[in-house]
Amino acid sequence: MKKVLVLTGVLLLLAVVVAACGGQATPTAAPTAKAPAAPKAPAATKAPTAAPQLVGDPIRGGKLYDDWIKETGVEAPKDDQPLWKTQSTNKRAGVDTWRCKECHGWDYKGKDGAYGKGSHMTGFVGVLQTASKTPNEILAALKDSTKPDHNFSTVMNDQALADLALFINKEVKDVAPILALAGNADHGKTLYQDNCINCHGPKALAINFGNDAAPEYPANLANDNPPELLNKLRFGQPAVTDMPSGIDNGWQDQDYADVAVYLKTLPNDSALVEGGRMYDNWIEALAVAAPKGDQPLWKTQTTNTRTGIDTWRCKECHGWDYKGVDGVYGSGSHKTGFKGVFKTASMSADELTAWLNGAKNPDHNFTPAFTKESLARMVAFLQQGLLDKTFIKADKTVVGGDLEHGKKLYNTTCKSCHGEDGKTINFGDDAAPEFFGTIAADNPWEFYNKATVGQPAAAMPAGLELGWTQQDVIDLLTYARTLPTK
């Protein structure tokens, strides 16, 4: 019995050992507990989609900042910019209220800069602090539908907005350090002659940015508004494709300072040229309201049936040849019987002024539309600008012109606006078009006046301030008469 018990114990021990060593013979075991499930890996988070990189022209953006309505050629909004009603210090209205520069300043600092006081003050912040944002963030602000009063997507297309956003991000900077630089006038003169003289002329008086009551030439900007001058030097003039950008030219800060200090040495008015535009149409030239009714002397004639504004134009009474009844307006629909002004060149300034302010004849009084300065401009033209145009014959033919030289002048000065064939600008209407060539063919006397002094209320170069001689204008007229008239 004892042996059996011992044997049984040995067998049990052996079974345990075999089980431990992986043998087949195992005792019945308790159910194995299920291993806990592995925790699920967190779902992968989608990386945010990067905003597309803006593609555009920051140089054009600088011109849009100046005047996007002119640059894009769109119709101006009819009302003030919606945010304008939130300020009361800047009294401008209409188109001006939509210009970026009018709210944020030429120095980009808004209320913290030059526009923090004076007639341009609005209290709006500048864009300088926005320049650190990404182009897409700036674009979003320009198109922000949650702030409809500053949503420009309703008036500008996507490309214009992208150009403006890139300008603010890449080109807006504090201009004070540039304006504080001491300029080198000699180097500025060289830069001006290499880049600007063909359009603005030797004395920078060929193009008037303002009106002839308050002319604005580069010298005016250099002296009165350097930040505006700097913006135009860096980016160009809105809607003017031929004006080079200083950035594109590789100019450095010192170059701008040099040009600015040179421009300060130049004159800021051209009385003879401004008076010539007044002779053409002083209402447009001076940007004044047209008088009501006909000019008082108009009732003393019956041959010219025009009415209203036309009766106030000097040229309508005295002719484009300045000879009145003794010239080309001595017959035809423009005939009035009034004398010309050609012989007034020998009169003194006081005597001419007396004829213009009503002292000689109360029915020939052009004040208060003509200020003291405007009177002086008209007097300057009457004394110095009345040319006897004997090179134009009664049949409107022109003698003594050089066709090839005239073509060269046209291509370098006029073609950019008037086009290859002179038909880009229509001065008339669809029913009766009037092009560059039309005026040269139908009224060469008028053509000569406009070629020498420019067009009232237009940024058209004045030939006299480009340094053109009488022969140059005759040559241009000769070529212009070969261009299409219809």
Helices and strands as residue ranges (DSSP letters): H 2-20, H 58-72, G 82-86, G 94-98, H 100-104, G 114-116, G 128-130, H 135-142, G 148-150, G 152-154, H 158-170, H 176-179, H 185-195, H 197-200, H 218-224, H 226-235, H 253-263, H 271-286, G 296-300, G 308-312, H 314-318, G 328-330, G 342-346, H 349-356, G 362-364, H 372-384, H 403-409, I 410-414, H 415-418, H 436-442, H 444-453, G 463-466, H 470-480
